[in-house]
Amino acid sequence: MARIALLLAALCLLICGTLQAEPDEPPEFRAAAEAIFRGDYDTALPLLREQGAEGYPPSQYLLSLLYLVGDGVERNETAAAFWLHKAVLKDYPLAQYQLAVMLDEGLGIEPDEAVARTLLERAELNGNASAENRLRIMRTPVGSDKEELEAADGLAAANAKSGAFLHRLRVARRGNTGAQYAVGLAYFSGEGTVRNPDKAVEWIRKVAVAGDVRAQSLLGTLLAHGDGVKHDLREAIEWYRKAAAQGDAEAEAAARALSNKVKP
């Protein structure tokens, strides 16, 4: 999923051109983008870094995406934000939008909705349709939790999935455990947002602590397998038992099975 998004971004930059005029596109940039399609990161990365260091926004933006999704490099949201900041200083709308998303969702950087909104407004002025849609969602008055989730599910925009995720995130931040659980699952799958197992576990744990049996059982499974969290059989058993106490038969069986593997 992440690689497909990256390829589509490179394709848009190559075929559609950037969303702002770049009078002298360096041949190294096109060579780097084409190398990404081939999966040739040994060629692409040095070219992008060189052009990024020289201040070319499309190279800075593509480099940030590589770090953001961990394609060809180790996933590093701090490095992604670093290159996005550089492109934002050049008033590059794609970078303005992506950095706004990271700030709004707290992906690797401290959440800041006010700055995110400012960046989105600037990107909207620069003609970025995704920024326009996300701002429309952010400006939608918040009704009841149920109404907001239903509105999210009914979005018909091209990026409806990201719109639905944003709505759920807003509801989750208000303490709705159902939305929190959905946000955790979305971070695991990358549905409507960038896949982030660490953030996924953070949200699932929050819901588990609140007493949600689904989250307790899922957290037990994640701990048992070390998926997005440190492998810990003893804590996994604890969460399975909490879920079992609420009538989850599968969690009870899992707790028994793991108990046989853990030394007293």
Residue, then its C-alpha position, 0 to 999 in steps of 0.5 A: m500500500a505504501r509503495i503504491a502511494l509512493l509510485l503514484a506520487a512519483l508518477c504525478l511528479l513526472i507526468c503531471g508536473t509539479l503543482q508549481a512552476e519549476p523552470d529548470e527541472p534537473p535531469e537528476f530528478r527525473a533520473a531519480a524518479e524513474a529509478i524509484f519505479r525500477g526499485d533502484y534505490d542505490t541510484a535514486l537516493p544519492l540523486l535525491r539527496e544531492q538535489g535536495a541539499e541544493g534546494y530543489p523541492p520535488s527532490q526534497y518531497l520525494l525523499s521525505l516520502l521514502y523516509l515516511v513509508g520506509d521504502g528503500v531506506e529505514r522508516n524515519e519520520t523525523a528525517a521525513a519531517f526534516w525534508l518536508h520542512k525544507a520544501v515548505l520553505k520553498d512554498y511547495p504545496l505537496a510538502q505543505y500538505q504532507l507536513a500538515v498531515m504529520l502535524d495533525e496526526g502527530l506522526g513522528i512529531e508533536p501534534d499541532e493542529a493550528v500549524a497544520r491548519t495554516l499549512l493546509e490553508r497555504a497549500e489550498l491557496n497553491g492549488n492543492a486539492s487534497a488540502e482543500n478537502r482536508l480543510r473542509i473536513m476540519r471545518t465541519p462542525v462536530g456533532s455527536d460522535k455517532e453523527e460524525l462517524e456516519a458523516a465520515d463513512g458517507l464521504a464520497a470524495a476521491n480521498a474518502k478513506s483519509g477523510a473518514f480516518l480524520h473524522r475518526l481521529r477527531v472523535a477519538r481525541r474526544g475520548n470515544t473508545g469506539a473511534q480510538y479502536a478504529v484509529g488503532l486498526a487504521y494505523f495498523s493497516g494503513e487504511g486512510t493514513v500512513r501505516n504506523p504500528d507504534k501509533a496503532v499500539e498506543w491507541i489500542r492500549k488506551v482502549a484496552v485500559a478503558g476496559d474494551v474487551r476487543a482491545q484487550s484481546l488484540l493487545g494480548t495478541l500483539l504482545a504475544h507476537g511482538d507486532g508493533v510492541k516489544h514481545d512480552l508473553r507475561e503481559a500478553i497473558e494478563w491482557y488475555r485474562k482481562a478479556a477472558a474475564q469479560g467472557d472472551a472464550e478465545a482469549e481464555a484459551a490463548a491465556r492458557a496456551l501461553s501460560n504453558k510456555v511461560k516459566p513460573 
